[in-house]
Amino acid sequence: MSIDNIKNDTIIDMNNDTNFELRTSIIPEDIMVALSGTAVKNDFKNICDRVYKGEVVIISRPKDENVVLISESEYAMLEKCRRNAEYLAKLDRAFAQEEEGTMKVHELIEV
């Protein structure tokens, strides 16, 4: 089965090359496709093209060790969100220290 045959509102869970289950799902503004590693290997170029256009692919692996394939721009956005969250948590800790009176004040020393 080629990835091009998948409708935009369908999630495909392929357990192996011959058995697969179709489930219709509505995912806001995104399409998510779950495929086996073999299915990804067999249609890698088309899958990469669709991922580049914004789709998300979950690659099913044994023992629920699944991985997700996303575009580089999606990854960059996720990394930016992670860094922003870390920075905001750092600011929250600083404000909490100030309110508790445990903040240490240091003088700027000219070098």
C-alpha positions in Angstrom: 0.0 0.0 0.0 1.4 3.4 -1.0 1.3 6.3 1.3 -0.2 8.3 -1.5 -3.4 6.3 -1.3 -4.1 7.4 2.2 -6.9 10.0 2.6 -6.2 13.1 4.7 -8.5 12.1 7.5 -7.3 8.5 8.0 -4.9 7.0 10.4 -3.3 3.8 9.2 -1.9 1.3 11.7 0.1 -1.3 9.8 1.1 -4.2 12.0 2.9 -6.0 9.3 3.0 -6.1 5.5 -0.2 -8.0 5.0 -2.5 -6.9 7.9 -3.4 -3.3 8.5 -6.2 -1.5 10.2 -7.8 1.7 8.9 -9.3 4.1 11.4 -10.8 7.4 10.6 -9.8 10.2 12.9 -10.2 14.0 12.9 -7.0 15.6 14.1 -7.1 19.4 14.1 -5.0 20.8 11.2 -2.8 17.8 11.2 -2.7 14.4 9.8 -1.1 11.6 11.6 -0.2 8.3 10.1 1.0 5.2 12.0 3.1 2.8 9.9 5.3 -0.2 10.6 9.0 0.1 10.0 8.8 -2.1 7.0 6.0 0.1 5.4 8.2 3.2 6.0 11.2 1.4 4.5 9.2 0.4 1.4 7.8 3.8 0.7 10.4 6.1 2.3 10.6 8.8 -0.4 6.8 9.4 -0.5 6.5 9.4 3.3 9.3 11.9 3.5 7.6 14.1 1.0 4.3 14.1 3.0 6.2 14.7 6.3 7.9 17.7 4.6 4.4 19.0 3.8 3.4 18.9 7.5 2.2 15.4 8.2 3.4 13.4 11.2 4.3 9.8 10.9 4.4 7.4 13.9 6.6 4.4 13.2 5.3 1.4 15.1 8.0 -0.8 16.6 7.8 -3.9 18.8 7.4 -3.5 22.6 5.8 0.0 22.1 9.2 1.5 21.3 7.6 3.8 18.7 9.3 6.8 17.1 7.8 9.9 15.4 9.0 11.3 12.0 8.5 15.1 11.7 9.8 17.7 9.4 12.9 19.8 10.3 10.8 22.9 10.6 8.4 21.2 13.0 11.4 19.9 15.1 12.9 23.4 15.2 9.6 24.8 16.5 9.4 22.1 19.2 13.0 22.9 20.2 12.2 26.6 20.4 9.2 25.8 22.6 11.3 23.6 24.9 14.0 26.3 25.3 11.3 28.9 26.0 9.7 26.7 28.6 13.1 26.2 30.3 13.8 29.9 30.3 10.3 30.7 31.8 10.8 28.1 34.5 14.2 29.7 35.3 12.4 33.1 35.6 9.7 31.6 37.8 12.4 30.2 40.2 14.0 33.6 40.3 10.8 35.3 41.2 10.0 32.7 43.8 13.5 33.2 45.4 12.8 37.0 45.5 9.5 36.5 47.2 11.0 34.1 49.7 13.8 36.5 50.4 16.4 33.9 49.5 17.8 35.7 46.4 21.5 36.5 46.5 22.4 39.9 45.2 25.9 40.3 43.6 27.7 43.5 42.8 28.9 44.0 39.3 32.7 44.3 39.4 34.5 46.1 36.6 37.2 44.0 35.1 
